[in-house]
Amino acid sequence: MNAYFPFLKKYLTAFLMAPLLVFIDVMGEIVQPVLMSRIVDQGVQEKNLHYIIITGITMLVLSIVAIIGNVGNIYYSSKASVGFAAELRQGLFRKIQTFSFLNIDKFSSASLVTRMTNDINIIQNVVMMSLRLLIRAPLMLVFGVFMAARINSSLAFIIAVAIPVLGISIFFILRKSFPYFLRMQQKLDHVNGAIQEDLMNIRVVKSFVRESFEEKKFSISNNSLRDAAIKASAIVVMVTPVMMLVMNISIVAVVWFGGKKIISGTMHIGQLMSFITYITQILMSLTMLSMTIMAFSRAGASSKRVLEVLNTDVDIVDTPSALERSIKIKAGKVEFRNVAFKYHKEAKRYVLNGINFIAHPGEQIAIIGATGSAKSTLVQLIPRLYEVGKGKILIDDLELKDYSLKNLRNSIGMVLQKNQLFSGSIKDNLRWGNPGATQEEIILACQEAQAHDFIMSFPKQYETELGQGGVNLSGGQKQRICIAMALVKHPLILILDDSTSAVDSTTEAKIQDEFKLYLKEVTIFIIAQRISSVQLADKIIVLDSGKIVGMGTHDELMKTNKTYQEIYHSQQQKEGAVK
Amino acid sequence: MSKSVNLLPSGLPGHHGYVSLEKAKKPGMVIIRIWQYFGKQKILFLLVILFLLLNTAASLYGSYLLRPIINNYIIPGRLQGLLQMVVLLMAIYLLGVIAAFFQSRLMIHVAQKTVNMIRADMFCKMQTLPIRFYDTHSHGELMSRFTNDLDNVSDALNDSVTQIISSLITVAGTFVLMLYISPMLSLVTIVVVFAMFWLAKLIIQKSNTYFTGQQAALGILNGYIEEIITGEKTVKVYCHEEEAVDDFEKLNKGLLKKATKAQFYSGIMMPIMQNLNTINFALTAAAGGIMSIVTGLDIGGLAAFLQYSKQFSRPLNQISGEFSSFQTAMASAERIFEVMDQLPEKADEKQAVELVNIKGEIHFNQVTFSYNPGKTILKNISLKALPGQKIAFVGSTGAGKSTIINLLPRFYDIQSGDISIDGTDIRMIKRKNLRQSLAMVLQDTHLFHGTVMENIRYGSLKATDQQVIAAAKLVSADSFIKRLPKGYLTILEDDGNNLSQGQRQLLNIARAAVADPRILILDEATSSIDTRTEIHIQIGIDRLMEGRTSFVVAHRLSTIINADKIIVLEQGEIIEQGSHAELLKQKGRYFELYTSQFD
């Protein structure tokens, strides 16, 4: 709860006003039956028209006062719940922006999105609900009992029995149903998983003609979901008949004992009528309260998921001294000193181990190795997207920690393997890393990345709107725009993580020529699959299962390095044979 | 789950929402089709209605009994008779409780069985839809039919249907009894009910307007969240965090204003109706009191009448509350039926045959194909593959390589020309027989939840364990499988996430091997694998291809150099074909492609 306080601070008035106004509503409503009983007992029985009119007007006025309370309550509770949700959403978004890659990996994007949308929505609804029902129902209950007891304290024993009987029954029904709902949820997940799997594999299903096989498999999980659902619901629907039973028995008891009292002259008919009304109201409020609490407890899961994000320790943060000194990268020399890394502290094996090398400004460093040899991991350590485990990385002879994240990353241009484009124009995208970039800078970067020509071939050129994820571009076009995006930042260190895989070899060669020409001062890291993409590099690092197994130029490695030779031959294979 | 409780809807926000943004276009049709789904449950459903009537009647009559009880027993002081009446009242109420019990119990069966059948039908439908359908509909879109839409239908069946019926009957019954007790006094209720309707209409109008605004703003905001969070890593790499927070703040503020109003108007409805009911109660009490004195309305009648008027708003509130979820459910059901009404793959021709002992000779004769009219993907493709030959397709992205090989299993039907296997037009072969005679290995590895053994056996359900192992050995997958924690019985979860990309692909290839087809199709089977691993897999593939006609699309030319025929495609047309050596000599497009990969 404390964690939420900062987000509801701004709406504190609304949070306080809403319950207060419910109070007015309850007061206006709860006295109605008593006044009604007076109309019957003192007005009708004594034929006092004047009294009836006066009391009627009082009832009317009170119910209008109740409207004011009610509308006010809804006004403030909408304000409070929506406002709180907005603040919370904002806080969550802000928090996620500070996440390191490790934090993001831990949650997965899809789950973060659900937390920011669905979960917050559920919380908003629950807040709205609690500001009304969670307060109204107990008030109605308490005041109902009070009023009923005032009418006739000896009849109140019926209420004293009914409340615990009903309360305990509902409690047991709900508690019993809970594990069944959990089981149902599991079965549902199972069914949805099966559908998802079938959707993904539809071509396989069709090509092996396994349609009826899949249908049979599905009907098993589908039927067991049905059975689980029936079991779970069968328990929970008991609440209604049980409530009816308790309420009806109470009413019958009131009629019998009350009737006897009236006959013996210790009670009036109007009082009996209002007593019945109160008892109905009390038991309804009790049921409402228990259902509300149940809905509330279900929102607990959402709340937990939101808090999990808010309470996450961000593992990569600026040190105060780095912020204060605000050093900027000047040259772009990169040095790895005995670097080791693993994603999780508990993991036994290091993903990268014993990495040592120096990259001087203006050098091109290529990294090659099989899938899973941790090439991407290695370069992602440079902009501190992940934190080094052992050893250190130095840029311009200072440790990464000595730079603020902003200064560090602003000087590094990086194209991720799964780099994304965002909706907006091509120009908007290009300005992402450098909002102040001029038109000329942008065009220059695109020319270097061999993107200018195809961009100009679009009817709207740089103003072309991209769909989400840049869906309207081909793979190679996307990659070239991403490279241009990195170049617009005027980086001192440029990292390309397999970012020309969809670009054809001729264009790739042109891009590399441009780099040689215009990025003479920039330290460039290139990860690639093809030998042809790396053979001109100043230094090639051969990675195998997280270790450097070779380092040197193409010619050196061809002579000395077995892994490199293997990669080379795997790509040249059979060529000689046919020629 | 709370929704299964009848009492609940008279006040829980979140559940209600008097907003019906979506409406079924043809509600009548939807109802008829759902009714058909009730199927065997029809009798059960009629029983539900019967119990519902009993339940409602019992509760209405129970309240009415107050009149004679007060008039004839309490006021005259007849204790003996009172006892009898109380027993009668108890009996009626008990009857109501029992009816309520059966009503809800039986309805669960009707609802869950119906939902179960709809879900099963939808799943079966999915199996029959053509691949083209999956090209044009995202998985997410289809999943939401199964999850959101089916949930809505299920909720409506669980609650809304019986709730609406019972509320309608309650309102009608109450009103009739009110008129019976005192037509004059009923005037008060009539006036208030009119006021209720008028006010409700006003509120709904307002609420709809603001809700549309809120939904639009929410849609934009959620879209932004999804885009940024999914691309969060890119955001960090470009230091775009601050801008993102600013943009988000703007969108979030835009939503705040609209959402507050939408919440207010949709939340205000029920409380206001409750208040109006209180006013009704107050007016009725006063008017009833006056009438008692002036026109001699009996006290018992007044008591029963007041009892009715106190509860009058509840069914009304329920109807309006449930009606909106009912409407949502109708719209959802319509979307579900939309999927069910999609045209399945064309049925086999009447004269379609089953090929036996396929040799594997394939002809493409002047084949032209387009996904959408006007944009031809393949033009005049003619080619011939002799039994056992390996045919490779090369060309740049979008040249139509994958399209060609997807025509063979009839994932798509061609517009003109013909494709034949052993001289029989594939349109004249039974689809099942056609597909069983070929096996495909695709670029994306597709595995199912289950053991390694089961995954390979997917290729031929009849295969014995020995046959599965033999197939794995053939494609050199056996050695790595044996090294898995439980060997062939290792369970693959999450699409085989516990295996490497290369291992997953080997299982796919083994699956094709166990099917033992005459024709083999490999669509970029090794593209997402690094070159060293590829060599290893290629050995398995080559062994599998021996003696089978194979169509291969490859990303890296090294894997297809030994093909019997290489076909070079450009913009949907064959521009060159021949063996590797022949094509190199031509110094054409193939030469260009080849040398750029191996310079």
Interface residues (C-beta under 8 A of the other chain):
Chain A: D25 G28 E29 Q32 P33 L35 M36 I39 V40 G43 V44 K47 L49 I52 I53 T55 G56 I57 M59 L60 L62 S63 I64 A66 I67 N70 V71 N73 I74 Y75 S77 S78 K79 S81 V82 G83 A85 A86 R89 Q90 F93 R94 I96 Q97 T98 F99 F101 I104 S109 A110 L112 V113 M116 T117 N125 V126 M128 M129 R132 L133 S177 F181 V191 N192 G193 A194 I195 Q196 E197 D198 L199 M200 N201 I202 R203 V204 V205 K206 S207 F208 V209 R210 E211 S212 F213 E214 E215 F218 S219 N222 N223 L225 R226 A229 I230 A232 S233 A234 V236 V237 M238 V239 T240 P241 M243 M244 L245 N248 I249 I251 V252 V255 W256 G259 K260 I262 I263 I269 L272 M273 I276 T277 T280 M284 T287 M288 M291 T292 M294 A295 A370 T371 G372 P383 L385 K406 R409 N410 M414 L416 K418 N419 Q420 F422 S423 W432 G433 P435 Q468 G469 S474 G475 G476 M485 K489 A502 D504 S505 T506 Q529 R530 S532 E566 I567 S570 Q571 Q572 Q573 K574 E575 A577 V578 K579
Chain B: M1 S2 S4 V5 N6 L7 L8 G11 L12 P13 G14 S59 G62 L66 I69 I70 Y73 I74 I75 G77 L79 L82 L83 V86 L89 M90 Y93 L94 G96 V97 I98 A100 F101 S104 R105 I108 H109 Q112 K113 V115 N116 R119 A120 F123 C124 M126 Q127 T128 I131 Y134 H139 L142 M143 F146 T147 N158 N222 G223 I225 E226 E227 I228 I229 T230 G231 E232 K233 T234 V235 K236 V237 Y238 C239 H240 E241 E242 E243 A244 V245 F248 E249 N252 K253 L255 L256 A259 T260 K261 Q263 F264 G267 I268 P271 I272 Q274 N275 T278 I279 F281 A282 L283 A285 A286 A287 G288 G289 I290 S292 I293 I299 L302 A303 L306 Q307 K310 Q311 S396 T397 G398 P409 F411 K432 R435 Q436 L438 A439 M440 L442 H446 F448 H449 Y458 G459 L461 D495 S500 Q501 G502 R511 A515 I529 D530 T531 R532 T533 E534 I535 R556 S558 I561 N562 H580 A581 L584 S596 Q597 F598 D599
